[in-house]
Amino acid sequence: RAARSPKMMENKVFLSFTFYSTILILKMYVVAIITGQVRLRKKAFANPEDALRNGGPQFCREDPDVERCRRAHRNDMENIFPFLFLGAIYSLLDPSPTVARIHFLIFCLGRIIHTIAYLLRLRAPTRSVAYSVAQLPCFSMALQILLATTPYW
């Protein structure tokens, strides 16, 4: 069992943020694995050496299903990375642990639903609603960070 820093254990908001951030990063790894599996199944490789190893140079090509997985992964990077910054800074502002947990939970669920909707091609507007809902806590955290830091600009 890893040694726990007493100071870190006191910050319930940061622990909650860490939990949800870890879930989101694991979800990103799962999407990367799915992308690789779809590449193998569809024989659509980005690199010639991978194509040669898996059937020949003709398999160095794009595939719509692989590209869908890649777009889902890129969308995660465009949204989860900013959340990691915002959530970490927000955790330092000493917000209510319950309110913070709600922020983190809404973002996490929104991103999970977004990915499911993307990969399973769920009917519109499922994906865009999930995206929009997940943005709300990010805007809230960003606004609170700006309000807390404006005296220092």
C-alpha distance (Angstrom), angle and dihedral (degrees) to the residues before:
residue distance angle dihedral
R1 . . .
A2 3.79 . .
A3 3.77 118.6 .
R4 3.78 111.7 -104.6
S5 3.74 123.4 -138.8
P6 3.81 108.1 -130.1
K7 3.81 90.7 -143.8
M8 3.81 92.3 53.8
M9 3.81 91.1 47.5
E10 3.79 89.6 56.9
N11 3.79 93.2 60.4
K12 3.80 102.4 78.5
V13 3.80 90.9 175.0
F14 3.79 92.3 56.3
L15 3.81 91.0 47.2
S16 3.79 90.1 51.9
F17 3.80 90.1 47.6
T18 3.80 89.7 49.7
F19 3.80 91.5 51.4
Y20 3.81 95.0 51.1
S21 3.81 93.1 40.8
T22 3.78 90.3 53.8
I23 3.81 91.0 50.1
L24 3.81 89.4 51.8
I25 3.79 93.8 48.1
L26 3.81 90.5 49.4
K27 3.80 88.1 50.1
M28 3.81 89.1 53.9
Y29 3.80 89.9 51.9
V30 3.80 89.4 51.2
V31 3.81 90.6 52.9
A32 3.82 89.5 50.0
I33 3.81 90.1 51.6
I34 3.80 91.0 47.8
T35 3.81 89.3 50.9
G36 3.79 90.4 53.5
Q37 3.80 91.8 47.7
V38 3.80 91.9 50.0
R39 3.82 89.4 49.3
L40 3.80 90.1 53.8
R41 3.80 94.1 44.6
K42 3.81 93.7 46.8
K43 3.83 94.3 36.8
A44 3.80 91.9 -130.1
F45 3.78 111.5 141.5
A46 3.79 129.3 179.8
N47 3.79 95.4 -150.9
P48 3.81 128.1 55.9
E49 3.81 92.9 -135.3
D50 3.82 90.4 56.3
A51 3.81 90.9 47.9
L52 3.81 91.4 49.5
R53 3.79 90.8 50.4
N54 3.81 91.0 49.6
G55 3.79 104.2 44.7
G56 3.77 111.8 -50.4
P57 3.79 146.7 -55.3
Q58 3.83 92.0 -66.2
F59 3.82 87.1 73.7
C60 3.79 92.8 63.7
R61 3.78 91.3 99.4
E62 3.77 145.7 106.9
D63 3.78 123.9 -95.8
P64 3.83 126.5 -165.4
D65 3.81 93.1 -131.1
V66 3.80 92.8 50.2
E67 3.79 90.0 47.0
R68 3.82 90.2 52.1
C69 3.81 89.8 54.6
R70 3.79 90.5 47.2
R71 3.82 91.4 50.7
A72 3.81 90.5 51.0
H73 3.79 89.7 50.7
R74 3.82 93.1 46.7
N75 3.80 90.2 48.9
D76 3.81 88.5 53.4
M77 3.79 90.9 52.9
E78 3.81 91.4 48.2
N79 3.80 91.1 53.3
I80 3.80 109.9 24.9
F81 3.81 95.9 50.4
P82 3.84 92.5 56.8
F83 3.83 88.8 45.6
L84 3.81 89.5 55.5
F85 3.80 90.6 55.6
L86 3.80 95.7 41.9
G87 3.79 94.2 45.0
A88 3.79 93.6 48.7
I89 3.82 93.1 50.4
Y90 3.82 91.9 41.4
S91 3.82 88.9 53.6
L92 3.81 88.7 60.2
L93 3.82 92.1 56.8
D94 3.83 92.1 73.4
P95 3.83 95.9 -121.1
S96 3.78 122.5 177.1
P97 3.83 106.8 -74.9
T98 3.81 90.9 -135.4
V99 3.80 94.2 49.7
A100 3.81 91.0 45.1
R101 3.79 92.0 49.5
I102 3.81 89.3 52.0
H103 3.83 89.7 51.8
F104 3.81 91.7 50.8
L105 3.81 94.6 42.7
I106 3.81 94.1 50.3
F107 3.79 91.6 49.4
C108 3.79 92.9 46.8
L109 3.81 94.8 47.7
G110 3.80 91.4 44.8
R111 3.80 91.3 53.5
I112 3.80 93.2 46.3
I113 3.80 91.4 50.2
H114 3.81 90.2 45.3
T115 3.80 91.0 54.8
I116 3.80 93.4 46.1
A117 3.80 90.3 48.8
Y118 3.81 90.9 48.4
L119 3.78 97.6 47.4
L120 3.80 96.5 39.8
R121 3.81 93.7 41.8
L122 3.80 93.1 -125.4
R123 3.77 115.7 -169.4
A124 3.80 118.4 -84.2
P125 2.96 134.2 -72.3
T126 3.84 92.3 31.7
R127 3.80 94.4 89.5
S128 3.80 95.7 43.6
V129 3.81 92.5 46.4
A130 3.82 90.3 50.8
Y131 3.80 89.4 48.5
S132 3.81 92.6 49.2
V133 3.79 94.7 46.4
A134 3.81 90.3 50.5
Q135 3.81 90.5 52.5
L136 3.81 93.3 58.4
P137 3.81 97.0 74.0
C138 3.81 90.0 44.2
F139 3.79 91.5 54.8
S140 3.80 89.6 45.6
M141 3.80 92.6 51.3
A142 3.81 92.0 45.0
L143 3.79 91.2 51.2
Q144 3.80 92.1 48.8
I145 3.82 90.7 48.8
L146 3.80 91.0 50.4
L147 3.80 92.3 47.7
A148 3.80 90.9 49.5
T149 3.80 93.6 48.3
T150 3.83 102.9 39.2
P151 3.82 92.5 93.3
Y152 3.81 87.2 63.9
W153 3.80 100.9 53.0
